[in-house]
Each structure stands twice: as C-alpha cells, then as structure tokens.
C-alpha cells in the first residue's frame, strides 16, 4: 500500500518586535522541514526601497509611484525566503536606523500592505516548488490576515522592557513601545492576537522552552489520526 503524502503545513507566528518570532521560527523550520519566511524583512525591504525612491509615508502618491516601479521576487537561501527587488537581493540597510524609524509608518499604509498580500501568500508556492513540507511565516498579521486558516497559529508577546533589552543586546536601536503603539493602532491589519491562536508569553522563558511548546502542539496534531 502506498503511504499517503504528508500534508503541506502552514505555521503562522505573530508578535511584536523582539518577542522571539525569528529565533523560534528558524528552529521550527529546521525541525519540521519548513521554508522560513520573515515578513518583517519584507516590510523593511520595501521601506528601504521607499526611502531610496524619495517616497514619504505621509504622501500617498509618492508611495504608489514607488510601488508601481518595483518588481518583487524571491530567492531561497538555505531554509529562508529572501525578497528580491528588481532582481537584486536586499542589502543590510534594511536594519538601519532610518528603516527602523520609518517601517511602522510605511507598514500602516493600506495600499502598501495590499501590494504585499499576494506576494506573501505566494510564498507557499515557493515552499512547494523547493520541496519543503510547508512553511513557517512570521510577522504581525499572518494568523489574522495572510493565512487565517493556517494549520497552526501562535502569538508571542513579552514585556516591553525585556524586548528592548533583547534589541540592545543585538546592537539594534528600536523604539519598542512606539512601534507597538503604531502597529497595534493602525486601521489595516493591526497587531493583535488572532482569535483561536496559541498565545505564549516569552518574557521569563528560554528560547528552547518557547520552541518546545510550539513543536509539541504541532507534533501532537500531526500524530492525531
């Protein structure tokens, strides 16, 4: 008897800055052979592109003009999907202070989010094409907007002071409280724990403990008849 093919898995991991999304997502991708997709890097890449084009988040026509001129693609490196703009990978400037200061403002623009919607959902096809069992996508609206029917939805959160400390240890300057305010109060796809998602407070637990909680939930469901 031929064994049934393994189901294609979609794991959504949402949360604010420095809540542990990226580190846990990478480990989950390795454990279950999933393509890792960091949508935060997508918004950072577009923000860098907007700034290079001279667009302003308060001037919608300049944003629309810049978006119309961009050609988005995907490059898979190892287990990670990386955005390409006009056939070129994005550079280190997506982690710059300027991008940090502007990314939440650009991400709040409905037209920019709409331009990324199909691209983000298309990462499932990228994962299939490269032979992955599924994908794990991290961001702020994955379980609520991008993949509301994902097989697994997690929401990570932690005390703002702890998240600021983590950012500082990474050598990054990030206004955690201000980004939380902007991301949570925007009208389009605000940062919030999706109904039915598994909420995990990462303030006082280790990364392996966070990963184990998610991995156990995934493995338990996969083992169910």
N, C-alpha and C positions, 0 to 999 in steps of 0.2 A: 504494500500500500504506500502510495506517495504521500509524504508529510505535507500538510497544508502550509502555504507560505506564511512567514511571520508577518504580522500586521505592521503597517507603516505607522510609527509613533510620532505624535507631536506633543512636546512638553513646553509649556509656557511658564516663564519665570519672570514675575514683575516685582518692582520695588523701587525705592528711591536711590539716590546716589550713595555708593559705599555701603549698601545693605548686604552685600555678599553675592549679588547676582552673577557677576562674571566668573569669580573663582569657582563657585558651585556649579555653574553651567558647564564650564570646561571639564570638570571631573565627571559630571553626569554624561557628557558627550562621549567620553572615553569608556565609561563603564557599560554603556548601552549601544555603542557604535552609532552615535547620532551626529549630524552636522551641527556645529555650534554657530549660532547667529546672534551677534551683538547688535541690536538695532540702535543702541545708543551711539555706536560708532557711525551708523548711517546718518543720524541727525547731526553728529559732529562734522562728518564729511560734507554734508550739504551746507552747514553753517559756514565752514571754511570756504566753500565754493561761493556762497552768497557774499561773504566779505571780500573775497578776491574780485568779484564782479561789481563791487561797489553798491550792493543792494542793502537796504535798511529794513529791519523788521517793522518799522512804522510807516513804510512807503510800499504798499502792496504792488503797485505797477512795476517797481524795480525788482521785487521778488519774483513776480510772474514772468518777467522778461528773462531773468537769470535762469529760472527753472526750465523755460522753453528751450534754452540753449544747451542744457545739459543732457548728456547721453549716459545712462546708468547701465552698468554691467556688474557681473560677479566673478570673482576669482576665488577658487577654493585652495587654501594653503593648509596642508595637514588636515585637521578636522574643522577648520574655521572658514566661514564665508566672509570674504572681504569685498567691500564695494569698490568698483572702478568707475571713474568719471572720465568720459571721453576716451576710454580705452587705457587709462593710466590708473595705477593704484593710488589711493590717497596717501598723503605723507604724514609725518609726525606732527604737523601743525594742527591736527585735529585735537591734540591735547594741550594746545597753547592757552595762555591766559585769556586772549581775545575770544577764542571759541568758547571757553568756559563761561565767560561773561555774557555771551550772546545766544548760546544754544537753546536755552529755555524760551527766549523771546521768539526765535525763529520757529521752534517746535510748536509754539502756540498758534501758528498761522494755519487755519483750516486748509487753505489751498496747498500749502507745503505738505501737510500730513496726507492729504488726498493724493498728491503726486507720488508719495511713497507707499501707499496702501497696496497696490497691485504688485509692486516690486518686492515688498516684504512677504506677501503671501506666495509669491513666485519662488521663494527660497525652498519651499517644499519640493518643487520640481527639480531644483538644483540638487537637493539631497538625494532624490531618487536617481537622477542621472549619474551621480557619482557613487552609487552603490551603498549608501548609508541606510541603516534600518529606520531612520526617521530624522527628526531634527529637534533640537532644543533651542528655543528662541527666548532671549532675554530683553526686557525693555520696561515700559511703563504702561502700555495698553495692549499687551499681547493677549492675555486671557480675557480681556473685555471687548476688544475691537478687532485685532488682527486674526486671532484664532479663538473665538469664543467657544468653539466646540472642541478645543484641544483635548486630547486624551487625559492629560494631567495639567493642572493649573496650580501654581504656587505663588504666594506673595510674601516677599521677605521685607522685614522692617527692623529698625533698630533706633536707639536713642540718638538724636541729632549730634550730641557731643561726642558719642562714640564714633559715629560716622565721620565727623570732622577730624577726629584723631587718626582714623584709618587713612583718610586722604592725605593728611600731613605726613604720615609715615611713608606714603608712596611718593612724596615730594611734589604733590599737586596742591594747587590752591583752588578751593571750591567753596562757594558760599552755600553750604548745605541748607540752612534754614530758608534762604531766599529762593533757591531752586525748588525746594519743597513747596513753598507758597505759590510760585509760578506754575509748577507742574500740576498741583492739586486744584488750583482755582481756574485754570483755563477752561473755556466753554467746550472745546472739542477734545474728546478722549482724555479727560483729566486722570491724573494718577490716583488710583483708588483700588482697594482690594476687590476683585471681582466676586460676585455672589457665587458661592459654592467652591471657591478656591481654598487651598490649604494655606493658612497664614502661619508664618514662622517668625518669631522674634529672635534675631541673631545677636542681640546686644551682649549677652553673657554666655554664649555657647561658642564652641570652637567650629571651625570650618568642617572638619570631619563629622561632627555631630549633625550639622545642618545637612550635609550631603547624605548622611546615613538615613536621616528622616525622610528625605525625598526619595532616595533609592529604595527604601523599604516599601514606601507607598507604591512606587512603580512596579517593583518586583512582585509584590503581593497581588496586584491587579493582573499582571501578566500571567501569574501562576493559576489564577482562578479559571475554572472550566467555562 
